[in-house]
């Protein structure tokens, strides 16, 4: 118990404004997650990802993002990237898989995940990254904004604006189901109700314009869906009669009412379990 009034005041002030956290040790891991209250970069011992060779049906996006990431890791000019489109088609898996592939050749490339809810703290995060002797892929998964969400303004400085601008050793990769990161009805409402409709819409859609790379992901065909499953089976050594595998896979996607990379992986997870194979 603190009896001295001055000690109590000092303790209260420290709780309100805690001392800055020590600089993170980036040598302990290849990937980190940014947390706030208090600010810290937590190392990730093992990243949840699949091998790049297992991602089927997204060849063009894969090659484009891989080239961009290699240039960035080598210290050359590279763009921020927005991976948008159909859910379950491997957007976040691609970012993590490409980091692993490029990091094998460029050991100084680190992956830092930032939650959408923590965007207002991004300036503090960049202060940690700006002076570190590493290259950072700043990754925000499932990025989107609602009608009354002002977090998107915090992101503009990371992408293009602000006096300091984006540090040269940081590239920002985001995934979203929406091309413009905003609900379509939100954009339409701005057009119909704003005093200056074009200006209001421009502010809302300008965020996605600040990404140099737009990579679209679209629903896969049945052949691509089955090819994904075949690739998983080959990688993990599972042998099933082709006719049986095809019939079971089609039945699985029919019961889900969807066909995507995520559904293919879920089917394969079930198949591996029935064959007594672990995937960890």
Secondary structure, DSSP 8 states (H G I E B T S, - for coil): ---SHHHHHHHHHHHHS--------GGG-SEEEEETTTTEEEE-SS-----GGG--S-HHHHHHHHHHHHHHHTTS----EEEEESTTSSHHHHHHHHHHHHHTT-TTEEEEE--GGGGGGHHHHHHHHHTSSSEEEEEESS--B-TT--HHHHHHHHHT-SSS-S-TTEEEEEEESSSSSB-HHHHHHHHHH-TTHHHHHHHHHHHHHT-SEEEEE----HHHHHHHHHHHHHHHT----HHHHHHHHHHHHHHHT--SHHHHHHHHHHHHHHTT----
